[in-house]
Amino acid sequence: MSGTQKKTPDYTVVNLPVSQLRPSEEIDIGRALTLAKMIAKERCWTRPFFVERSHSVIMDGHHRRFCAIELGLSFAPCLLLSYDDPNLHVTSWYDQTPFAVDQIIQAGLSGKLMSFKTTRHKLEVMLPRCSVDLQDLK
């Protein structure tokens, strides 16, 4: 492996209790209701949450958390990540500038949520496949 290649960590999808997931941003309820209907129709969960491993703060998946609650799910597929992961990039949605991750953690821990679509978490590796029957998450 050359010095310019990034070592890819082993990303594994795990089911976490929905009640354990801490939001850090507000959501658009209309958008979340539409998404919940789509997931219910498919009867399958296909995209894991990105969750900060130390505090269970949601990095990506705030609308899906609403969907999981709306659908009466007890568990949700998640990728546990660390903010020091070299493959993870956190920016503002609006101008792509790096975002201070301590603000995200503080919002998740305090419950004082940031505005809808404040942060963008992008993982620069192929996501593991995720296809879980909703009944298996009840």
N, CA, C and O of each residue as an XYZ file, in Angstrom:
552
protein
N       0.848     -1.172      0.000
C       0.000      0.000      0.000
C       0.889      1.229      0.000
O       1.826      1.323      0.793
N       0.598      2.175     -0.889
C       1.413      3.388     -0.956
C       1.045      4.333      0.175
O       0.003      4.172      0.810
N       1.887      5.307      0.426
C       1.670      6.263      1.499
C       0.468      7.171      1.280
O       0.001      7.804      2.227
N      -0.054      7.254      0.035
C      -1.181      8.139     -0.236
C      -2.530      7.448     -0.074
O      -3.561      8.119     -0.038
N      -2.543      6.131      0.023
C      -3.806      5.421      0.190
C      -4.238      5.430      1.647
O      -3.423      5.333      2.564
N      -5.566      5.553      1.832
C      -6.115      5.495      3.183
C      -6.446      4.058      3.533
O      -6.979      3.317      2.707
N      -6.133      3.667      4.745
C      -6.530      2.352      5.233
C      -8.024      2.409      5.542
O      -8.478      3.300      6.261
N      -8.773      1.481      5.012
C     -10.206      1.460      5.222
C     -10.537      0.649      6.458
O     -10.253     -0.547      6.511
N     -11.142      1.298      7.465
C     -11.567      0.540      8.649
C     -12.643     -0.476      8.270
O     -13.242     -0.396      7.198
N     -12.871     -1.413      9.153
C     -13.905     -2.416      8.936
C     -15.233     -1.825      9.398
O     -15.494     -1.751     10.599
N     -16.068     -1.407      8.460
C     -17.366     -0.824      8.782
C     -18.397     -1.936      8.841
O     -18.614     -2.649      7.861
N     -19.029     -2.079      9.993
C     -20.017     -3.122     10.205
C     -21.321     -2.488     10.672
O     -21.315     -1.626     11.550
N     -22.422     -2.909     10.095
C     -23.736     -2.421     10.505
C     -24.178     -3.200     11.742
O     -24.143     -4.430     11.756
N     -24.595     -2.470     12.781
C     -25.101     -3.076     14.016
C     -26.475     -2.482     14.314
O     -26.754     -1.337     13.961
N     -27.324     -3.264     14.963
C     -28.632     -2.758     15.362
C     -28.536     -2.165     16.757
O     -28.142     -2.837     17.710
N     -28.903     -0.894     16.858
C     -28.919     -0.200     18.152
C     -30.356      0.138     18.522
O     -31.199      0.311     17.642
N     -30.642      0.235     19.826
C     -31.975      0.680     20.235
C     -32.242      2.102     19.731
O     -31.397      2.985     19.881
N     -33.399      2.317     19.143
C     -33.760      3.646     18.647
C     -33.727      4.659     19.795
O     -33.346      5.812     19.597
N     -34.122      4.230     20.981
C     -34.144      5.122     22.145
C     -32.748      5.612     22.547
O     -32.621      6.611     23.256
N     -31.722      4.923     22.103
C     -30.338      5.290     22.430
C     -29.808      6.390     21.513
O     -28.846      7.070     21.868
N     -30.414      6.576     20.348
C     -29.917      7.517     19.346
C     -30.268      8.955     19.732
O     -31.426      9.277     19.997
N     -29.244      9.811     19.758
C     -29.424     11.203     20.178
C     -29.356     12.130     18.974
O     -28.317     12.226     18.321
N     -30.458     12.813     18.676
C     -30.417     13.754     17.551
C     -29.606     15.000     17.904
O     -29.475     15.362     19.073
N     -29.068     15.645     16.874
C     -28.354     16.904     17.058
C     -28.950     18.005     16.188
O     -28.593     19.175     16.329
N     -29.866     17.627     15.282
C     -30.484     18.596     14.377
C     -31.992     18.401     14.324
O     -32.504     17.303     14.544
N     -32.686     19.486     14.027
C     -34.121     19.432     13.798
C     -34.379     18.760     12.453
O     -33.463     18.574     11.653
N     -35.630     18.401     12.218
C     -35.999     17.766     10.952
C     -37.148     18.520     10.294
O     -37.792     19.366     10.914
N     -37.391     18.199      9.036
C     -38.555     18.668      8.287
C     -39.600     17.556      8.421
O     -39.453     16.491      7.822
N     -40.653     17.803      9.203
C     -41.645     16.766      9.503
C     -42.312     16.242      8.232
O     -42.525     15.036      8.108
N     -42.639     17.104      7.305
C     -43.270     16.660      6.056
C     -42.385     15.692      5.295
O     -42.843     14.661      4.803
N     -41.134     16.036      5.208
C     -40.165     15.165      4.525
C     -40.037     13.829      5.262
O     -39.961     12.774      4.632
N     -40.013     13.879      6.602
C     -39.877     12.663      7.401
C     -41.102     11.760      7.250
O     -40.958     10.540      7.180
N     -42.300     12.338      7.200
C     -43.523     11.537      7.021
C     -43.536     10.850      5.656
O     -43.937      9.692      5.541
N     -43.100     11.562      4.640
C     -43.008     10.975      3.299
C     -42.025      9.811      3.289
O     -42.301      8.762      2.708
N     -40.887      9.999      3.930
C     -39.874      8.946      4.009
C     -40.407      7.740      4.787
O     -40.167      6.596      4.399
N     -41.123      7.991      5.875
C     -41.690      6.893      6.668
C     -42.657      6.058      5.830
O     -42.670      4.831      5.934
N     -43.463      6.719      5.003
C     -44.394      5.994      4.125
C     -43.634      5.128      3.120
O     -44.031      3.997      2.840
N     -42.536      5.667      2.580
C     -41.728      4.906      1.621
C     -41.113      3.673      2.276
O     -41.128      2.585      1.700
N     -40.576      3.845      3.476
C     -39.951      2.728      4.186
C     -41.003      1.681      4.535
O     -40.758      0.483      4.391
N     -42.171      2.124      4.991
C     -43.256      1.197      5.330
C     -43.700      0.409      4.103
O     -43.976     -0.788      4.193
N     -43.766      1.072      2.975
C     -44.184      0.408      1.728
C     -43.168     -0.658      1.307
O     -43.546     -1.744      0.868
N     -41.889     -0.341      1.442
C     -40.826     -1.285      1.076
C     -40.698     -2.417      2.091
O     -40.214     -3.499      1.758
N     -41.135     -2.167      3.342
C     -41.052     -3.130      4.445
C     -39.622     -3.581      4.706
O     -39.378     -4.691      5.179
N     -38.680     -2.690      4.387
C     -37.263     -3.036      4.525
C     -36.466     -1.766      4.811
O     -36.713     -0.720      4.211
N     -35.503     -1.867      5.735
C     -34.609     -0.755      6.061
C     -33.341     -0.935      5.242
O     -32.684     -1.972      5.330
N     -32.990      0.086      4.435
C     -31.883     -0.088      3.495
C     -30.700      0.854      3.696
O     -29.670      0.690      3.042
N     -30.824      1.830      4.581
C     -29.706      2.769      4.784
C     -29.418      2.905      6.277
O     -30.279      3.346      7.038
N     -28.223      2.530      6.694
C     -27.896      2.636      8.119
C     -27.687      4.089      8.544
O     -27.305      4.941      7.743
N     -27.945      4.343      9.811
C     -27.610      5.625     10.421
C     -26.095      5.702     10.548
O     -25.429      4.672     10.657
N     -25.544      6.915     10.534
C     -24.176      7.141     10.980
C     -24.320      7.628     12.413
O     -25.013      8.613     12.667
N     -23.670      6.945     13.353
C     -23.795      7.283     14.763
C     -22.404      7.426     15.378
O     -21.539      6.570     15.191
N     -22.206      8.506     16.105
C     -20.946      8.736     16.792
C     -20.852      7.727     17.940
O     -21.723      7.667     18.808
N     -19.788      6.948     17.924
C     -19.694      5.761     18.785
C     -19.614      6.039     20.282
O     -20.069      5.204     21.065
N     -19.069      7.146     20.712
C     -18.898      7.395     22.146
C     -20.153      7.891     22.849
O     -20.366      7.590     24.024
N     -20.996      8.658     22.130
C     -22.159      9.290     22.761
C     -23.491      8.945     22.086
O     -24.542      9.409     22.527
N     -23.456      8.147     21.036
C     -24.660      7.764     20.271
C     -25.380      8.964     19.654
O     -26.601      8.956     19.499
N     -24.603      9.997     19.303
C     -25.171     11.160     18.626
C     -25.302     10.825     17.137
O     -24.369     10.321     16.512
N     -26.467     11.115     16.595
C     -26.702     10.854     15.173
C     -25.867     11.817     14.345
O     -25.922     13.033     14.531
N     -25.094     11.252     13.429
C     -24.336     12.059     12.483
C     -25.177     12.268     11.217
O     -25.305     13.383     10.711
N     -25.741     11.168     10.728
C     -26.575     11.190      9.527
C     -27.734     10.239      9.774
O     -27.528      9.064     10.079
N     -28.967     10.754      9.639
C     -30.131      9.900      9.824
C     -31.213     10.489     10.710
O     -32.039      9.747     11.241
N     -31.229     11.789     10.883
C     -32.229     12.406     11.750
C     -33.658     12.127     11.280
O     -34.533     11.832     12.095
N     -33.894     12.218      9.984
C     -35.232     11.925      9.458
C     -35.564     10.440      9.619
O     -36.708     10.078      9.894
N     -34.571      9.601      9.448
C     -34.796      8.160      9.607
C     -35.086      7.799     11.060
O     -35.812      6.838     11.315
N     -34.543      8.538     12.008
C     -34.883      8.301     13.419
C     -36.373      8.541     13.630
O     -37.055      7.743     14.274
N     -36.873      9.646     13.082
C     -38.311      9.928     13.160
C     -39.099      8.769     12.553
O     -40.094      8.322     13.125
N     -38.651      8.287     11.394
C     -39.325      7.174     10.718
C     -39.348      5.924     11.593
O     -40.376      5.256     11.700
N     -38.222      5.613     12.213
C     -38.147      4.422     13.072
C     -39.154      4.535     14.216
O     -39.826      3.559     14.550
N     -39.258      5.708     14.809
C     -40.217      5.915     15.895
C     -41.640      5.816     15.349
O     -42.490      5.150     15.941
N     -41.895      6.471     14.238
C     -43.224      6.471     13.610
C     -43.680      5.056     13.260
O     -44.864      4.735     13.358
N     -42.728      4.212     12.850
C     -43.040      2.835     12.441
C     -43.014      1.859     13.620
O     -43.218      0.659     13.439
N     -42.765      2.369     14.811
C     -42.789      1.522     15.999
C     -41.615      0.565     16.105
O     -41.738     -0.513     16.687
N     -40.483      0.953     15.547
C     -39.305      0.091     15.589
C     -38.559      0.277     16.909
O     -38.474      1.388     17.431
N     -38.031     -0.796     17.431
C     -37.220     -0.735     18.653
C     -35.740     -0.574     18.337
O     -34.985     -0.009     19.128
N     -35.332     -1.076     17.170
C     -33.923     -1.068     16.775
C     -33.765     -0.447     15.399
O     -34.710     -0.390     14.613
N     -32.538      0.023     15.121
C     -32.222      0.607     13.826
C     -30.805      0.216     13.422
O     -29.905      0.192     14.261
N     -30.602     -0.094     12.135
C     -29.254     -0.405     11.642
C     -28.362      0.850     11.683
O     -28.751      1.917     11.207
N     -27.174      0.699     12.255
C     -26.275      1.840     12.441
C     -24.833      1.474     12.114
O     -24.399      0.338     12.304
N     -24.114      2.459     11.623
C     -22.657      2.375     11.512
C     -22.094      3.221     12.637
O     -22.357      4.421     12.702
N     -21.327      2.612     13.517
C     -20.694      3.352     14.601
C     -19.395      3.945     14.085
O     -18.510      3.222     13.626
N     -19.286      5.264     14.163
C     -18.139      5.975     13.621
C     -17.519      6.882     14.666
O     -18.130      7.201     15.686
N     -16.302      7.284     14.389
C     -15.593      8.236     15.234
C     -15.288      9.467     14.390
O     -15.023      9.365     13.193
N     -15.328     10.626     15.029
C     -15.026     11.853     14.285
C     -13.563     11.936     13.859
O     -13.212     12.789     13.044
N     -12.711     11.074     14.390
C     -11.323     11.087     13.921
C     -11.089     10.094     12.771
O      -9.947      9.882     12.363
N     -12.149      9.497     12.257
C     -12.051      8.596     11.104
C     -11.575      9.412      9.889
O     -12.229     10.386      9.515
N     -10.460      9.033      9.274
C      -9.939      9.812      8.137
C     -10.848      9.776      6.906
O     -10.688     10.594      6.000
N     -11.800      8.835      6.862
C     -12.721      8.747      5.730
C     -13.982      9.583      5.923
O     -14.796      9.693      5.006
N     -14.153     10.171      7.105
C     -15.344     10.949      7.424
C     -15.044     12.435      7.300
O     -14.077     12.937      7.873
N     -15.883     13.129      6.545
C     -15.727     14.573      6.367
C     -17.013     15.251      6.807
O     -18.103     14.881      6.371
N     -16.878     16.242      7.669
C     -18.027     16.954      8.220
C     -17.953     18.407      7.789
O     -16.995     19.116      8.097
N     -18.984     18.838      7.068
C     -19.032     20.209      6.570
C     -20.413     20.795      6.822
O     -21.337     20.107      7.254
N     -20.524     22.070      6.541
C     -21.819     22.733      6.504
C     -22.477     22.356      5.176
O     -21.788     22.229      4.164
N     -23.776     22.178      5.164
C     -24.489     21.877      3.919
C     -24.429     23.045      2.950
O     -24.476     22.854      1.735
N     -24.325     24.242      3.483
C     -24.515     25.422      2.648
C     -23.263     25.949      1.983
O     -23.340     26.482      0.876
N     -22.113     25.820      2.619
C     -20.911     26.366      1.985
C     -19.730     25.390      1.984
O     -18.628     25.756      1.574
N     -19.950     24.162      2.436
C     -18.939     23.104      2.416
C     -17.710     23.387      3.274
O     -16.684     22.727      3.108
N     -17.792     24.359      4.191
C     -16.668     24.598      5.095
C     -16.687     23.540      6.200
O     -17.755     23.063      6.583
N     -15.521     23.174      6.708
C     -15.483     22.197      7.803
C     -16.320     22.683      8.986
O     -16.380     23.879      9.268
N     -16.962     21.741      9.668
C     -17.843     22.067     10.787
C     -17.219     21.575     12.084
O     -16.659     20.480     12.124
N     -17.307     22.369     13.141
C     -16.740     22.016     14.451
C     -17.560     20.886     15.073
O     -18.713     21.088     15.455
N     -16.965     19.706     15.173
C     -17.696     18.531     15.648
C     -18.104     18.645     17.116
O     -19.072     18.008     17.532
N     -17.386     19.443     17.905
C     -17.784     19.592     19.305
C     -19.167     20.233     19.423
O     -19.879     19.975     20.393
N     -19.557     21.056     18.461
C     -20.900     21.651     18.444
C     -21.966     20.577     18.210
O     -23.059     20.647     18.772
N     -21.644     19.598     17.388
C     -22.585     18.513     17.092
C     -22.792     17.659     18.344
O     -23.924     17.356     18.721
N     -21.698     17.283     18.972
C     -21.774     16.475     20.200
C     -22.550     17.240     21.274
O     -23.414     16.667     21.937
N     -22.250     18.519     21.448
C     -22.935     19.326     22.462
C     -24.435     19.393     22.183
O     -25.237     19.287     23.111
N     -24.821     19.565     20.931
C     -26.251     19.609     20.589
C     -26.919     18.278     20.912
O     -28.033     18.249     21.435
N     -26.241     17.179     20.600
C     -26.799     15.860     20.880
C     -26.921     15.567     22.359
O     -27.892     14.947     22.794
N     -25.954     16.004     23.131
C     -25.977     15.743     24.572
C     -26.928     16.673     25.319
O     -27.547     16.267     26.302
N     -27.047     17.919     24.856
C     -27.870     18.907     25.565
C     -29.337     18.867     25.150
O     -30.215     19.290     25.902
N     -29.594     18.355     23.944
C     -30.964     18.394     23.423
C     -31.316     19.722     22.779
O     -32.433     19.895     22.290
N     -30.374     20.670     22.770
C     -30.591     21.959     22.092
C     -30.181     21.770     20.638
O     -29.025     21.975     20.268
N     -31.157     21.373     19.820
C     -30.877     20.950     18.455
C     -30.503     22.110     17.548
O     -31.004     23.227     17.683
N     -29.604     21.808     16.618
C     -29.245     22.760     15.585
C     -30.343     22.750     14.531
O     -31.193     21.859     14.523
N     -30.328     23.722     13.658
C     -31.330     23.826     12.603
C     -31.255     22.649     11.633
O     -30.234     21.968     11.534
N     -32.342     22.432     10.933
C     -32.454     21.426      9.888
C     -31.312     21.591      8.882
O     -31.029     22.693      8.412
N     -30.665     20.463      8.565
C     -29.588     20.428      7.565
C     -28.455     21.416      7.865
O     -28.001     22.135      6.975
N     -28.007     21.446      9.112
C     -26.859     22.282      9.471
C     -25.565     21.611      9.037
O     -24.680     22.266      8.486
N     -25.447     20.298      9.284
C     -24.191     19.599      8.997
C     -24.382     18.529      7.944
O     -25.470     17.986      7.756
N     -23.290     18.247      7.270
C     -23.266     17.173      6.274
C     -22.114     16.241      6.632
O     -20.961     16.664      6.717
N     -22.442     14.969      6.839
C     -21.444     13.951      7.152
C     -21.289     13.062      5.919
O     -22.243     12.422      5.475
N     -20.096     13.035      5.385
C     -19.852     12.246      4.174
C     -18.747     11.235      4.465
O     -17.650     11.592      4.893
N     -19.064      9.973      4.224
C     -18.094      8.900      4.402
C     -17.567      8.524      3.020
O     -18.341      8.144      2.142
N     -16.263      8.628      2.825
C     -15.666      8.433      1.511
C     -15.260      6.992      1.240
O     -14.204      6.737      0.659
N     -16.087      6.064      1.655
C     -15.883      4.653      1.340
C     -17.234      4.057      0.993
O     -18.276      4.638      1.297
N     -17.212      2.917      0.366
C     -18.444      2.221      0.028
C     -19.114      1.748      1.316
O     -18.480      1.113      2.159
N     -20.391      2.061      1.459
C     -21.137      1.623      2.635
C     -21.427      0.132      2.560
O     -21.639     -0.414      1.477
N     -21.436     -0.524      3.714
C     -21.833     -1.932      3.718
C     -23.302     -2.044      3.306
O     -24.097     -1.136      3.547
N     -23.641     -3.149      2.692
C     -25.029     -3.373      2.288
C     -25.899     -3.489      3.538
O     -25.481     -4.017      4.569
N     -27.105     -2.984      3.410
C     -28.042     -3.017      4.526
C     -29.420     -3.302      3.954
O     -29.938     -2.535      3.142
N     -29.995     -4.388      4.374
C     -31.360     -4.739      3.962
C     -31.972     -5.571      5.088
O     -31.775     -6.783      5.179
N     -32.721     -4.872      5.939
C     -33.276     -5.520      7.123
C     -34.796     -5.409      7.087
O     -35.343     -4.313      6.958
N     -35.470     -6.543      7.201
C     -36.933     -6.560      7.259
C     -37.380     -5.764      8.483
O     -36.823     -5.918      9.570
N     -38.382     -4.918      8.298
C     -38.845     -4.080      9.409
C     -39.300     -4.914     10.601
O     -39.150     -4.480     11.743
N     -39.844     -6.086     10.364
C     -40.279     -6.946     11.475
C     -39.112     -7.347     12.361
O     -39.292     -7.571     13.558
N     -37.921     -7.441     11.791
C     -36.737     -7.808     12.562
C     -36.228     -6.666     13.441
O     -35.337     -6.864     14.267
N     -36.798     -5.463     13.260
C     -36.377     -4.290     14.017
C     -37.412     -3.877     15.064
O     -37.216     -2.895     15.780
N     -38.501     -4.619     15.152
C     -39.607     -4.274     16.104
C     -39.204     -4.482     17.536
O     -40.002     -4.243     18.442
